[in-house]
Amino acid sequence: MKFIHRREVLHEGDLVIIFCSQPCNIRLMNDANFRSYKNGARHTYHGGAFDRFPAKIRVPSDGAWNITLDTLTHRAISVTRKAKFEHKIKIVRRTPEDGITV
């Protein structure tokens, strides 16, 4: 399984904003669920399949979070040509002015 991965320490209320050049699955998972995901086991996550961007996912609690992106393909994948897949992950940190207190 191929996917793009980024690990961040995030806080409750932070916003993860993702831009992709094509439809993709976006998952926000804690470390335990990320390990299960990598091993092909059952896991839980925030996010899902997105085909419109930017996609926005609010962080539910403080801690280390894993963001993964993998493409959604509805047709056969060419072995001679790689599909162009561009992405950008932006983190918008919450501030005390946002009205969220710790």
C-alpha positions in Angstrom: 0.0 0.0 0.0 1.4 3.4 -1.0 0.5 6.5 0.8 1.8 9.9 1.8 2.4 10.3 5.5 3.0 13.3 7.8 3.2 13.2 11.6 2.5 16.3 13.6 1.9 17.2 17.2 -1.4 19.0 17.1 -3.9 20.5 19.6 -7.6 20.3 19.9 -9.2 22.7 17.6 -6.3 22.9 15.1 -7.4 22.6 11.5 -5.7 20.4 8.9 -6.2 21.7 5.4 -5.3 19.5 2.4 -5.1 20.3 -1.2 -4.8 17.5 -3.8 -4.6 17.4 -7.5 -7.0 14.4 -7.7 -9.6 12.6 -5.5 -8.0 10.9 -2.5 -8.6 9.3 0.9 -7.5 11.5 3.8 -7.1 10.1 7.2 -6.2 11.7 10.5 -5.2 9.1 13.1 -3.4 8.7 16.4 -0.3 6.5 16.6 -2.1 3.3 17.5 -4.5 3.6 14.7 -1.7 4.5 12.2 0.1 1.3 13.2 -3.0 -0.7 12.5 -3.5 1.1 9.2 0.0 0.3 8.1 -0.5 -3.4 9.0 -3.8 -3.6 7.1 -5.8 -4.0 10.3 -9.0 -2.4 11.4 -8.5 1.2 12.4 -10.5 4.4 13.1 -9.8 7.8 11.7 -11.2 11.3 11.0 -11.6 12.2 7.4 -12.6 10.0 4.5 -12.8 10.2 0.7 -12.6 13.7 -0.8 -13.0 14.9 -4.3 -13.3 18.6 -3.7 -10.5 20.7 -2.2 -9.5 22.2 0.1 -10.5 19.4 2.5 -10.6 20.5 6.1 -10.4 18.3 9.2 -10.6 19.6 12.7 -8.3 18.0 15.3 -10.4 16.4 18.0 -7.8 16.3 20.8 -4.2 17.2 21.8 -1.5 14.7 20.8 0.6 13.3 18.0 -1.5 12.8 14.9 -0.7 11.1 11.6 -2.1 12.5 8.3 -2.2 10.1 5.4 -3.2 10.6 1.8 -3.8 7.9 -0.8 -5.3 8.2 -4.2 -8.8 7.0 -5.2 -8.6 5.3 -8.6 -11.6 4.1 -10.6 -9.6 2.8 -13.5 -6.6 0.6 -14.2 -3.2 1.9 -13.2 -0.7 2.2 -15.9 2.6 0.5 -15.2 4.5 2.7 -17.7 3.2 6.1 -16.6 2.7 7.4 -13.1 -0.3 9.5 -12.5 0.5 13.1 -11.5 -0.4 13.5 -7.8 0.4 16.9 -6.2 -0.6 17.7 -2.7 -0.1 20.3 0.0 -0.9 19.9 3.7 -1.4 23.0 5.8 -1.9 23.2 9.5 -3.8 26.1 11.0 -3.0 26.3 14.7 -5.7 27.5 17.0 -5.0 30.5 19.2 -6.4 31.7 22.5 -8.2 34.4 20.5 -10.2 31.7 18.8 -12.1 31.2 22.0 -10.7 27.7 22.6 -9.0 27.3 26.0 -6.8 24.5 27.2 
